[in-house]
Structure formats: C-alpha cells, structure tokens
Amino acid sequence: MAGTLEGLPFCNIWVVDFEFTAPPGERPDPVCMVALELRSGRIVRHWRRELKSMTAPPFDTGPGTLVVAYYASAEVGCFLALGWPVPERILDLFAEFRAETNGTQTLAGNGLLGALAHYGLPAMGSEEKKDMRDLIIGGGPWSPPERKDILAYCESDVRALSRLLSRMVSILTGSTMRLGWALLRGRYMAAIARIEWNGTPLDTESLRRLNKYWEDIQLRLISGMDQDYSVFEGRSFRVDRFERYLIAQNIPWPRLETGRLALSDDVFRQQAKAYPVLSPLRELRHSLTGLRLNRLTVGRDGRNRTLLSPFASRTGRNQPSNAKFIFGPSVWLRCLIKPRRGYAVAYLDWKSQEFAIAAALSNDDALWGAYATGDPYLAFAVQAGLAPPDATLESHEDIRNACKQFVLGVQYGMSAKSLALNAGLHEAEARELLLRHKENFRRFWGWAEQNVNAALMGETLYTRFGWPIRLGFDGRANTRSFLNWPMQANGAEMMRLSCCEATEAGLTICAPIHDALLLEAPARDIDDQIRHLTDIMQRSSELVMGKGRTCGVDVEVVRYPDRHSDKRGKLMWCHVMALLDEIDN
C-alpha cells in the first residue's frame, strides 16, 4: 500500500481501532486495541490488561505520525482512559466520508460499513458485526476463544479502514488545503473526546426526585397551568378549545393543507417566541408528550455524558440525542446543571452569531453596521421605522423581539406569510418589512442569492475551512437550506476552532451548545478562565469572518451552590419544584 500513500507527508501512518465498553453516561473502558503501521506493515495487538499496564501507546504520537481512525473521538476517549498522550495528527475517515457525501444519499449510512459499501470495498456482514458488538458491550468476562474472536474482529476493522484510506487518499491529498482541512477536522474529534470525557455536572438528587414523581407532577401541572388557557380535558389537549383560545387572544396560527391547526413542537416553539404568553403552554405540552427524564444519560459521578455526534448534520454541527443530552429537552431542565462544591460553570455564547456571519461574509457594510450597534435586531427596528432612534431594549422589547424573529426568518428564506406568523405581524406588515430589508441590505441579498444559484447549478459550497455541501444526485433541493447553510456551517467552524484551542489549552469544556460553550472551573479561577475562553472564541470568529471582524461573546456565570438556568424555563422549573415539594410533604 505504500505506493498509494506518497501524498501523505508523514513518517509513520498508524491505522488504529479500539474495542471498549461505555455504559450510558460513563467514560469508555478499553477492552483491546489493534494498530497497523502502513509503511512497514508492523501490527500490534493488545488486550485490556496489557493496555492498562502501558504508560504510553506502542507508537509515536508526535507530529511526524498520522493516526487514522473511523470516528476518532472513540479512539481518543480510550487514549484518555489509559492516560496516554493524544495524537497530534489525526485523520478521521468518518468526518472525511461525511464531507465527501454531504448533501447526497449514501448507500448504507455513514458508519464504516456504509463507507466501504459506498466505495465498493469488501466488509464484514452487518449481522456478524452486530453480534460482535453485542458480545463486547456485554462487558465480559470473556473466555479465551471469545478474546481471540474480539481481537480478530478489531483487526478486521483495521484492515477494512486501511482499504478505505487507500481508496480515499487521492481525494485527501488532492491539495494542501484539502489535507489541512481534514487534519483540522481530526483535531476537532480529539476536542470532542475531551468534552465527552468531561461531561456536565448535574443535580442528581433533584433528577432522582423528578423521575420518582414525574407522573404526579404532570397531573398537577395540567391542573395548575391550564387555568390560564382552558385547553385540556383531563390529560388530553383539546384542539377545539385551543382554537377558541387563539381567537379570543387574537393570535394568528399556521395551518396544515387540510385546514387544521399545525401543532408540532417546532410550530409551538416559533409561536411562543412571537407570543410569549404561549411559552408556559408550550413547555407544558412538551413536558407531557416528549419528555422522558430517565433517558438523560448520567454517569456514577453525576455528570451527563452522551455521544455529541460531530459532523452529523448537513451544516457540520453536532447532533447529540435530544433525549440523552441535558441541552436537548425542555429548557427548564437546564436548571439541573449545578457546579460541584468549590466550582463554577459559565455559559459563553456568541452574540447574534448568524447575523454577524451573514454581514461579514457578504461584505454588507450596512448589515455589519447594524451588528456593530450591539443589538442588530433593535437596529433593524429603527431602520425600518418601527422604533425611534433612541429606542432601547427596555423601552421597545416587544418590537425588538418581533424584529429578531423576522430577521432570523429572512435568513432562513421564509415567505412573507411565514415571517408574519413567526414575528407576530400582519402579512402586509411582513411584506413591507421584507422589502425594506432587501433595500437596506442589497449586498447581503446578492451574496445569498448567488450562493443558492450556485448550489442549484451543481456547484459545491464551502465554509471558510472547507466543510462542503452539494446538491443531491436525485436533483431535489430545498432552496431555503442553501440560503441559511453558509451562516450555520460557518458558525459550526467557529465552534470547532474554539473547542480545539480551548481543550488543548486545558480548559474544561463541558458541552458545546449550537452557538455557545459551557465552561467549568474552580470558583477562584473562573473569571480568568472566562477571559481566556472569550479571547479564544473571538479569535475563532475573526478567523471565520475575516477582515478583523469579531463576534461578541455574552457570559453567564453560576457559582456553587447556585444552579444554571435559562430565563425561558425558569418559571416552569420553579413551578415544578414547588409541586415536587408539595408531593414530598
């Protein structure tokens, strides 16, 4: 294979695979490792006891060695479990397969078997692979023949991954930039491993109580909160009653083609943003139908850990399970996040990230001018004549929030009708605002439409650091997705750069949350570490947006014994905990 690897400028190329166990919420526990050096053909195989006796891996992990894996965060997690130094150069063929196929349909998914099938390479049967995974996940003890089978299974994945690399190497070495982008994505997988290793500290006692009495709490929530809406009959949400409530409150509501009210949680979420009076009802419905508290994965150390699923979305953002990740369910549950004694957590998020990216990458000075005011949505309200020049968030909060929903909806390509519903406006008002937006920000609109047209003509769109998207081979396309993709995907690049630099600097990042990071530190150090992470996030934004433009960062700090909370869910949390105290008493 050496002849096919000439484009990879590394002295050693090790293909590595671990088998491990990891019960929900726990850190990985390595079972075995197989590694193959492609230039020399040297192979190493180690079982659990041998691995745990080694203070370093049986190969160099410095910059002259390339470590190749498939879903490398799993392998790096095993390095962390063993106390080994993390490889400096990682090539993750999962991330690169996702990059090569993003926007298209794959034959058999994005796992290793799917990638092998995509390139017509031989692989173990899916049933046989499942049987072996079940054997490993069972946790042992394993008999000598089973150990032999597990090592052989691990080696088969290494051999298969070597074949995949030989097929993809010409793509990866087509240019220096392409290989550099791949190594950056591999670096991010190492950052993800560190973040998954950290997890998020939770108030496990409150979670235990919530799980124990959840059914009783649900009944009492309906009894107490429905007094303001009168839309429930027993535990059932009555559409006819809700329709009467909307008419009485003069709240417009989207409908399906059948004429019935659209009642998905996404619709409720958007409507609650435009009409805050609906927020408690939305939280109540979400809590009654979609919330399974016992699915949050919490380790014995009281920390929420789950697979963060990097590169799973078309924009390259993470897609962790909403049921297992503390930031996935209803926002009121974020109040379970509580630092340990002597510690603090800080929630740092980029200010109006999508707006800033749109302004910077489109080179629209008017749009950037609105961002530079510190509140681009209020600035647009002033530009559109909806608020006076001296308006503030306090004096015109409702108008500012409506404009926020409108501007974000514009970036998603919503129609005037959808914009009106999203922002709580009449359709005629939304049409007028849309015209003003196009007049005020002509350069942005030209750039956005150029992106959409290029994608529809079959060109590949790229982020600043090479995450691509292309029109699927079936010819179907959602114009709106291409309109917003540059903002979302470059926001993901911003996140990846920050996670890499922050975790490599030794900062404890507990979770990435769309456009935010959760930092943990000893209470005495939290302020210094916030300044450090803020600098990292602003540098990352400048690298993505260019021209010396940076995205501001907001910070919320929680010190023990306080808990994190989201203002959108604080009322619900207090209500639920009061009910819980009633039940306990």
C-alpha positions as CSV (number, residue, x, y, z in Angstrom):
1,M,0.0,0.0,0.0
2,A,3.0,2.3,0.5
3,G,2.9,3.5,-3.1
4,T,-0.7,4.8,-2.6
5,L,0.4,6.9,0.4
6,E,3.0,9.1,-1.1
7,G,0.8,12.2,-0.8
8,L,0.7,11.9,3.0
9,P,3.7,13.7,4.4
10,F,4.2,11.6,7.5
11,C,7.0,9.2,8.5
12,N,4.5,6.8,10.1
13,I,0.9,6.1,9.3
14,W,-0.9,4.1,12.0
15,V,-4.5,2.8,11.5
16,V,-5.9,2.3,15.0
17,D,-9.1,0.8,16.4
18,F,-10.2,0.1,20.0
19,E,-13.0,-2.0,21.3
20,F,-14.4,-0.7,24.6
21,T,-17.4,-0.7,26.9
22,A,-19.2,2.5,27.9
23,P,-22.5,2.2,29.8
24,P,-24.8,5.2,29.4
25,G,-23.2,8.3,31.0
26,E,-19.9,6.6,31.7
27,R,-16.4,7.1,30.3
28,P,-15.0,4.4,27.9
29,D,-13.3,1.4,29.3
30,P,-10.9,-0.1,26.7
31,V,-11.1,-3.8,26.0
32,C,-8.5,-4.2,23.3
33,M,-6.6,-2.3,20.6
34,V,-5.2,-3.2,17.2
35,A,-2.9,-0.9,15.3
36,L,-1.3,-1.3,11.8
37,E,1.6,0.8,10.5
38,L,1.0,1.1,6.8
39,R,4.5,1.9,5.6
40,S,6.3,-1.0,7.4
41,G,3.3,-3.4,7.8
42,R,4.0,-3.7,11.5
43,I,0.9,-4.7,13.5
44,V,0.3,-4.6,17.3
45,R,-2.5,-6.3,19.2
46,H,-3.1,-5.7,22.9
47,W,-5.8,-7.0,25.3
48,R,-7.2,-5.0,28.2
49,R,-4.6,-6.0,30.9
50,E,-1.7,-5.2,28.7
51,L,-3.2,-1.8,27.7
52,K,-3.7,-0.8,31.3
53,S,-0.1,-1.7,32.2
54,M,1.3,0.6,29.5
55,T,2.1,4.3,30.3
56,A,2.2,5.2,26.6
57,P,1.0,3.8,23.3
58,P,3.2,1.4,21.4
59,F,3.9,4.0,18.7
60,D,4.8,7.7,18.5
61,T,2.0,10.2,18.7
62,G,4.0,13.3,17.7
63,P,3.7,15.5,14.6
64,G,5.6,13.0,12.4
65,T,3.0,10.3,12.9
66,L,-0.5,10.3,11.3
67,V,-3.1,8.3,13.3
68,V,-6.0,7.2,11.2
69,A,-9.4,6.1,12.7
70,Y,-13.1,6.0,11.9
71,Y,-15.0,8.1,14.4
72,A,-11.8,9.1,16.1
73,S,-13.4,10.6,19.2
74,A,-13.9,7.0,20.4
75,E,-10.2,6.1,20.0
76,V,-9.1,9.4,21.6
77,G,-11.5,8.6,24.5
78,C,-9.6,5.3,25.0
79,F,-6.3,7.2,25.0
80,L,-7.7,9.5,27.7
81,A,-8.9,6.5,29.7
82,L,-5.4,4.9,29.5
83,G,-3.6,8.2,30.4
84,W,-1.8,8.2,27.0
85,P,-0.9,11.4,25.2
86,V,-3.4,12.3,22.5
87,P,-2.0,12.0,18.9
88,E,-1.1,15.4,17.4
89,R,-2.1,14.5,13.8
90,I,-5.4,12.6,13.4
91,L,-7.2,11.7,10.2
92,D,-10.8,10.7,10.8
93,L,-12.2,8.9,7.7
94,F,-15.7,9.2,9.2
95,A,-15.5,13.0,9.0
96,E,-14.0,12.9,5.5
97,F,-16.6,10.5,4.3
98,R,-19.3,12.8,5.6
99,A,-17.5,15.7,3.8
100,E,-17.4,13.8,0.5
101,T,-21.0,12.8,0.6
102,N,-22.7,15.7,2.4
103,G,-25.9,16.6,0.7
104,T,-26.1,13.3,-1.2
105,Q,-27.6,10.0,-0.4
106,T,-25.3,7.2,0.7
107,L,-26.0,3.5,0.1
108,A,-25.8,2.2,3.6
109,G,-25.4,5.1,6.1
110,N,-22.3,6.8,7.4
111,G,-20.8,4.1,9.5
112,L,-17.7,2.2,8.5
113,L,-19.8,-0.4,6.6
114,G,-21.6,2.3,4.8
115,A,-18.4,4.0,3.7
116,L,-16.9,0.7,2.5
117,A,-20.1,-0.1,0.6
118,H,-20.0,3.4,-1.0
119,Y,-16.6,2.7,-2.5
120,G,-17.4,-0.9,-3.4
121,L,-15.0,-2.4,-0.8
122,P,-15.4,-5.7,1.0
123,A,-16.6,-5.7,4.6
124,M,-17.9,-7.9,7.4
125,G,-21.6,-8.5,7.3
126,S,-23.8,-6.2,9.3
127,E,-25.3,-9.1,11.4
128,E,-21.9,-10.5,12.2
129,K,-20.7,-7.1,13.2
130,K,-23.8,-6.6,15.5
131,D,-23.1,-10.0,17.1
132,M,-19.6,-9.0,17.9
133,R,-20.6,-5.6,19.2
134,D,-23.2,-7.2,21.5
135,L,-20.5,-9.6,22.8
136,I,-18.2,-6.7,23.6
137,I,-20.9,-4.4,25.1
138,G,-21.9,-7.3,27.4
139,G,-18.8,-6.4,29.4
140,G,-17.3,-9.9,29.9
141,P,-15.8,-11.8,31.4
142,W,-14.8,-13.3,28.1
143,S,-13.4,-16.8,27.5
144,P,-10.1,-17.3,25.7
145,P,-11.9,-18.1,22.4
146,E,-14.0,-15.0,22.8
147,R,-11.0,-12.8,23.4
148,K,-9.4,-14.3,20.3
149,D,-12.6,-13.5,18.3
150,I,-12.8,-9.9,19.7
151,L,-9.2,-9.2,18.7
152,A,-9.8,-10.7,15.3
153,Y,-12.9,-8.5,14.9
154,C,-10.9,-5.4,15.9
155,E,-8.2,-6.3,13.4
156,S,-10.8,-6.8,10.6
157,D,-11.9,-3.2,11.2
158,V,-8.3,-2.0,11.0
159,R,-7.8,-3.9,7.7
160,A,-11.0,-2.5,6.3
161,L,-10.1,1.0,7.3
162,S,-6.7,0.6,5.6
163,R,-8.6,-0.3,2.4
164,L,-10.8,2.7,2.8
165,L,-7.8,5.0,3.2
166,S,-6.2,3.7,0.0
167,R,-9.4,4.5,-1.8
168,M,-9.8,8.0,-0.3
169,V,-6.1,9.1,-0.2
170,S,-6.2,10.7,-3.7
171,I,-9.1,12.8,-2.6
172,L,-7.4,13.8,0.6
173,T,-4.1,14.7,-1.0
174,G,-5.6,16.5,-4.0
175,S,-4.4,19.8,-2.5
176,T,-2.5,21.0,0.6
177,M,-5.7,22.8,1.7
178,R,-7.8,19.6,1.4
179,L,-5.4,17.7,3.7
180,G,-5.2,20.6,6.1
181,W,-9.0,20.8,6.4
182,A,-9.0,17.1,7.1
183,L,-6.4,17.4,9.8
184,L,-8.4,20.2,11.4
185,R,-11.5,18.0,11.5
186,G,-9.4,15.3,13.1
187,R,-8.2,17.8,15.6
188,Y,-11.8,18.6,16.4
189,M,-12.6,14.9,17.0
190,A,-9.9,14.9,19.7
191,A,-11.6,18.0,21.2
192,I,-14.9,16.3,21.2
193,A,-13.4,13.3,23.0
194,R,-12.1,15.6,25.8
195,I,-15.5,17.3,26.1
196,E,-17.4,13.9,26.2
197,W,-14.9,12.8,28.8
198,N,-15.7,15.9,31.0
199,G,-19.5,15.8,30.8
200,T,-21.8,18.3,32.5
201,P,-22.3,18.3,36.3
202,L,-26.0,17.7,37.3
203,D,-28.0,18.0,40.5
204,T,-28.7,14.2,40.6
205,E,-30.8,14.4,43.7
206,S,-33.3,16.7,42.1
207,L,-33.3,14.5,39.0
208,R,-34.0,11.4,41.1
209,R,-36.9,13.1,42.7
210,L,-38.3,14.3,39.4
211,N,-38.1,10.8,38.0
212,K,-39.8,9.3,41.0
213,Y,-42.8,11.6,41.0
214,W,-43.0,12.6,37.3
215,E,-46.5,11.2,36.7
216,D,-47.9,13.0,39.7
217,I,-46.2,16.2,38.7
218,Q,-47.7,16.0,35.2
219,L,-51.2,15.8,36.5
220,R,-50.6,18.8,38.9
221,L,-49.0,20.8,36.1
222,I,-52.1,20.5,34.0
223,S,-54.4,21.3,36.9
224,G,-52.4,24.5,37.8
225,M,-51.2,25.8,34.4
226,D,-54.3,25.1,32.4
227,Q,-56.3,27.7,34.4
228,D,-54.9,30.4,32.1
229,Y,-55.7,28.5,28.9
230,S,-58.6,26.0,29.5
231,V,-57.4,23.8,26.7
232,F,-57.1,20.4,28.5
233,E,-59.7,17.9,29.3
234,G,-58.1,15.5,31.8
235,R,-54.7,14.8,30.4
236,S,-55.8,15.4,26.8
237,F,-55.0,18.6,24.8
238,R,-58.3,19.6,23.1
239,V,-57.7,21.3,19.7
240,D,-61.2,22.9,19.6
241,R,-60.6,24.6,22.9
242,F,-57.2,25.8,21.8
243,E,-58.7,27.3,18.7
244,R,-61.2,29.2,20.7
245,Y,-58.4,30.5,22.9
246,L,-56.4,31.7,19.9
247,I,-59.4,33.6,18.6
248,A,-60.1,35.2,21.9
249,Q,-56.5,36.3,22.2
250,N,-56.3,37.4,18.6
251,I,-53.2,35.2,17.9
252,P,-52.7,34.0,14.3
253,W,-51.7,30.4,13.9
254,P,-50.3,28.4,10.9
255,R,-52.5,25.6,9.4
256,L,-51.9,22.4,7.5
257,E,-53.1,21.9,4.0
258,T,-56.2,20.2,5.5
259,G,-57.1,23.4,7.3
260,R,-56.3,22.0,10.7
261,L,-54.0,23.8,13.1
262,A,-50.4,22.9,12.8
263,L,-49.5,21.6,16.3
264,S,-45.9,20.3,16.0
265,D,-43.5,21.3,18.7
266,D,-41.5,23.3,16.2
267,V,-44.6,25.4,15.4
268,F,-45.3,25.9,19.1
269,R,-41.7,26.9,19.7
270,Q,-41.8,29.6,17.0
271,Q,-45.2,30.9,18.1
272,A,-44.1,31.1,21.7
273,K,-41.2,33.3,20.6
274,A,-43.6,35.7,18.9
275,Y,-46.2,35.4,21.6
276,P,-44.5,34.9,25.0
277,V,-47.9,34.3,26.7
278,L,-47.8,30.8,25.0
279,S,-44.4,29.8,26.4
280,P,-45.8,28.1,29.6
281,L,-48.3,26.2,27.4
282,R,-45.6,25.1,25.0
283,E,-43.4,23.9,27.9
284,L,-46.4,22.0,29.4
285,R,-47.2,20.2,26.1
286,H,-43.6,19.4,25.5
287,S,-43.2,18.1,29.0
288,L,-46.3,15.9,28.7
289,T,-45.6,14.4,25.4
290,G,-41.9,14.3,24.6
291,L,-40.1,14.3,27.9
292,R,-38.5,11.1,29.2
293,L,-36.4,12.1,32.2
294,N,-35.0,8.7,32.7
295,R,-33.3,8.8,29.2
296,L,-30.8,11.5,30.3
297,T,-27.5,9.6,30.4
298,V,-25.8,10.3,33.8
299,G,-22.7,8.6,35.0
300,R,-22.0,7.4,38.5
301,D,-20.1,10.7,39.1
302,G,-23.2,12.7,38.5
303,R,-22.2,14.0,35.1
304,N,-24.3,14.0,31.9
305,R,-22.4,12.3,29.0
306,T,-23.6,11.3,25.7
307,L,-22.3,11.0,22.1
308,L,-22.1,14.5,20.7
309,S,-22.3,13.3,17.1
310,P,-20.0,15.7,15.4
311,F,-20.5,16.3,11.6
312,A,-23.9,14.6,11.8
313,S,-25.8,17.5,10.3
314,R,-25.5,18.9,6.8
315,T,-24.1,22.1,8.3
316,G,-21.4,20.1,10.1
317,R,-22.9,21.0,13.5
318,N,-23.1,18.4,16.3
319,Q,-26.3,16.4,16.6
320,P,-26.5,14.8,20.1
321,S,-29.6,12.9,21.1
322,N,-32.2,15.4,22.4
323,A,-33.3,12.8,24.9
324,K,-29.9,12.0,26.3
325,F,-28.2,15.4,26.3
326,I,-29.1,17.9,29.1
327,F,-29.4,20.7,26.5
328,G,-31.8,18.7,24.4
329,P,-35.1,18.5,26.3
330,S,-37.2,21.4,27.6
331,V,-35.2,24.4,28.6
332,W,-36.4,24.3,32.2
333,L,-34.5,21.1,32.8
334,R,-31.2,23.0,32.3
335,C,-31.8,24.1,35.9
336,L,-30.4,20.6,36.8
337,I,-27.0,21.9,35.8
338,K,-25.2,22.6,39.0
339,P,-21.5,23.0,39.7
340,R,-19.7,21.0,42.4
341,R,-18.8,22.5,45.7
342,G,-15.9,24.9,45.2
343,Y,-16.6,25.2,41.4
344,A,-18.4,27.4,39.0
345,V,-19.8,27.0,35.4
346,A,-20.0,29.7,32.8
347,Y,-22.2,29.8,29.7
348,L,-20.5,31.7,26.9
349,D,-22.4,32.3,23.7
350,W,-21.6,34.4,20.6
351,K,-23.8,37.4,20.3
352,S,-26.2,37.1,17.3
353,Q,-23.7,34.7,15.6
354,E,-25.7,34.0,12.4
355,F,-26.3,37.8,11.9
356,A,-22.6,38.6,12.3
357,I,-21.6,35.8,9.9
358,A,-24.1,36.9,7.3
359,A,-22.9,40.5,7.5
360,A,-19.2,39.6,7.4
361,L,-19.2,37.0,4.6
362,S,-21.5,39.0,2.4
363,N,-19.3,42.1,2.9
364,D,-22.5,44.1,3.5
365,D,-21.4,47.2,5.4
366,A,-24.9,48.2,6.3
367,L,-25.7,44.8,7.8
368,W,-22.4,44.9,9.7
369,G,-23.2,48.4,10.9
370,A,-26.4,47.1,12.4
371,Y,-24.4,44.3,14.1
372,A,-21.9,46.8,15.4
373,T,-24.6,48.7,17.4
374,G,-24.6,45.8,19.8
375,D,-28.2,44.9,19.1
376,P,-28.8,44.3,15.4
377,Y,-32.5,43.5,15.8
378,L,-33.2,46.7,17.5
379,A,-31.1,48.5,14.9
380,F,-33.3,47.0,12.2
381,A,-36.4,48.1,14.0
382,V,-35.1,51.6,14.0
383,Q,-34.0,51.4,10.3
384,A,-37.5,50.0,9.4
385,G,-39.2,52.9,11.2
386,L,-40.8,50.6,13.8
387,A,-38.9,52.2,16.7
388,P,-37.4,55.7,17.3
389,P,-33.7,56.3,17.1
390,D,-33.4,56.5,20.9
391,A,-35.2,53.1,21.4
392,T,-33.7,50.7,23.9
393,L,-34.3,47.0,24.7
394,E,-36.3,48.1,27.8
395,S,-38.5,50.6,26.0
396,H,-39.2,48.5,22.9
397,E,-38.6,44.9,23.9
398,D,-41.7,43.5,22.1
399,I,-40.8,45.3,18.8
400,R,-37.2,44.3,19.1
401,N,-38.1,40.6,19.7
402,A,-40.5,40.6,16.8
403,C,-37.8,42.0,14.5
404,K,-35.4,39.3,15.8
405,Q,-37.8,36.6,14.7
406,F,-38.3,38.4,11.4
407,V,-34.6,38.9,10.6
408,L,-33.7,35.3,11.5
409,G,-36.7,34.1,9.5
410,V,-35.4,36.1,6.5
411,Q,-32.0,34.3,6.7
412,Y,-33.9,31.0,6.6
413,G,-35.7,32.1,3.4
414,M,-39.2,32.2,4.9
415,S,-42.1,33.6,2.9
416,A,-43.9,36.8,3.9
417,K,-46.7,34.7,5.3
418,S,-44.4,32.6,7.4
419,L,-42.4,35.7,8.5
420,A,-45.7,37.2,9.7
421,L,-46.6,34.2,11.8
422,N,-43.0,33.9,13.1
423,A,-42.8,37.5,14.2
424,G,-46.4,38.1,15.2
425,L,-47.1,40.6,12.4
426,H,-49.8,41.0,9.8
427,E,-48.8,39.6,6.4
428,A,-48.9,43.1,4.8
429,E,-46.5,44.3,7.5
430,A,-44.2,41.4,6.9
431,R,-44.2,42.1,3.1
432,E,-43.3,45.7,3.8
433,L,-40.5,44.8,6.2
434,L,-39.1,42.3,3.7
435,L,-38.9,45.0,1.0
436,R,-37.1,47.3,3.4
437,H,-34.7,44.5,4.4
438,K,-33.9,43.9,0.7
439,E,-33.4,47.7,0.1
440,N,-31.3,48.2,3.2
441,F,-29.1,45.2,2.7
442,R,-28.7,44.8,-1.0
443,R,-25.2,43.3,-0.9
444,F,-26.3,40.6,1.5
445,W,-29.2,39.6,-0.7
446,G,-27.0,39.5,-3.8
447,W,-24.5,37.2,-2.0
448,A,-27.2,35.0,-0.6
449,E,-28.9,34.5,-4.0
450,Q,-25.6,33.9,-5.6
451,N,-25.0,31.0,-3.2
452,V,-28.4,29.5,-3.8
453,N,-28.0,29.7,-7.6
454,A,-24.5,28.2,-7.5
455,A,-25.7,25.3,-5.4
456,L,-28.8,24.7,-7.6
457,M,-26.5,24.6,-10.7
458,G,-24.4,21.8,-9.1
459,E,-21.5,23.8,-7.6
460,T,-20.2,22.8,-4.2
461,L,-20.4,25.4,-1.5
462,Y,-17.6,25.5,1.1
463,T,-17.2,27.1,4.5
464,R,-14.1,29.1,5.4
465,F,-12.3,25.9,6.4
466,G,-13.6,23.5,3.8
467,W,-16.8,21.9,5.1
468,P,-18.8,21.3,1.8
469,I,-22.3,20.8,0.7
470,R,-23.6,19.9,-2.7
471,L,-26.9,19.2,-4.4
472,G,-28.0,15.6,-4.1
473,F,-27.9,13.3,-7.1
474,D,-31.7,12.9,-7.0
475,G,-31.9,16.6,-8.1
476,R,-34.2,17.5,-5.2
477,A,-33.2,20.7,-3.3
478,N,-34.6,23.0,-0.6
479,T,-33.7,26.5,-1.6
480,R,-34.1,27.7,2.0
481,S,-31.5,25.2,3.2
482,F,-28.9,26.6,0.8
483,L,-29.8,30.2,1.8
484,N,-29.1,29.6,5.5
485,W,-26.4,27.0,5.1
486,P,-23.4,29.4,5.0
487,M,-24.3,31.0,8.3
488,Q,-25.0,27.7,10.1
489,A,-22.0,25.9,8.6
490,N,-19.5,28.7,9.3
491,G,-20.9,29.0,12.8
492,A,-20.0,25.3,13.2
493,E,-16.5,26.1,12.0
494,M,-16.3,28.8,14.7
495,M,-17.4,26.3,17.3
496,R,-14.8,23.7,16.1
497,L,-11.9,26.1,16.2
498,S,-12.8,27.3,19.7
499,C,-13.2,23.7,21.0
500,C,-9.8,22.7,19.7
501,E,-8.0,25.7,21.2
502,A,-9.8,25.7,24.5
503,T,-9.4,21.9,25.2
504,E,-5.8,22.0,24.1
505,A,-5.2,24.9,26.5
506,G,-6.5,22.7,29.3
507,L,-9.9,24.5,29.8
508,T,-12.7,22.1,31.0
509,I,-15.4,22.4,28.3
510,C,-18.5,20.5,29.5
511,A,-20.6,20.9,26.4
512,P,-20.9,22.7,23.1
513,I,-24.5,24.1,22.6
514,H,-25.1,25.3,19.0
515,D,-23.5,28.8,19.4
516,A,-22.3,28.5,23.0
517,L,-19.8,26.7,25.2
518,L,-20.3,25.6,28.8
519,L,-17.1,26.1,30.8
520,E,-16.3,24.6,34.3
521,A,-13.5,25.8,36.6
522,P,-12.7,26.2,40.3
523,A,-14.6,29.2,41.6
524,R,-11.4,31.0,42.3
525,D,-10.2,30.6,38.7
526,I,-13.5,31.1,36.8
527,D,-13.0,34.8,36.0
528,D,-9.6,34.3,34.5
529,Q,-10.7,31.2,32.5
530,I,-13.7,33.1,31.2
531,R,-11.4,35.8,29.9
532,H,-9.2,33.2,28.3
533,L,-12.2,31.4,26.6
534,T,-13.7,34.7,25.5
535,D,-10.4,35.6,23.7
536,I,-10.4,32.1,22.1
537,M,-14.0,32.5,20.9
538,Q,-13.4,36.0,19.5
539,R,-10.2,34.9,17.7
540,S,-12.1,31.9,16.2
541,S,-14.8,34.3,15.0
542,E,-12.2,36.5,13.3
543,L,-10.6,33.5,11.6
544,V,-14.0,32.6,10.1
545,M,-15.4,36.1,9.3
546,G,-12.1,37.7,8.3
547,K,-11.3,41.4,7.8
548,G,-10.6,42.0,11.5
549,R,-14.3,41.4,12.3
550,T,-15.1,39.6,15.5
551,C,-18.3,38.3,17.1
552,G,-19.0,39.4,20.6
553,V,-19.5,37.0,23.5
554,D,-22.1,37.1,26.3
555,V,-21.3,35.4,29.6
556,E,-23.5,34.0,32.4
557,V,-21.7,32.6,35.5
558,V,-23.1,30.2,38.1
559,R,-21.2,29.5,41.3
560,Y,-21.9,26.7,43.8
561,P,-24.4,26.3,45.4
562,D,-26.5,28.1,42.7
563,R,-27.7,26.4,39.5
564,H,-27.7,27.2,35.9
565,S,-31.0,28.4,34.4
566,D,-32.4,29.6,31.2
567,K,-34.8,32.6,31.6
568,R,-37.2,30.9,29.2
569,G,-37.7,27.9,31.6
570,K,-37.1,29.4,35.0
571,L,-40.8,29.9,35.7
572,M,-41.5,26.3,34.8
573,W,-38.7,25.0,36.9
574,C,-39.9,26.9,40.0
575,H,-43.4,25.7,39.4
576,V,-42.3,22.1,39.0
577,M,-40.1,22.2,42.1
578,A,-43.0,23.7,44.2
579,L,-45.2,20.8,43.1
580,L,-42.5,18.4,43.9
581,D,-42.2,19.8,47.4
582,E,-46.0,19.5,47.8
583,I,-45.9,15.8,46.8
584,D,-42.9,15.1,49.1
585,N,-44.8,16.7,52.0
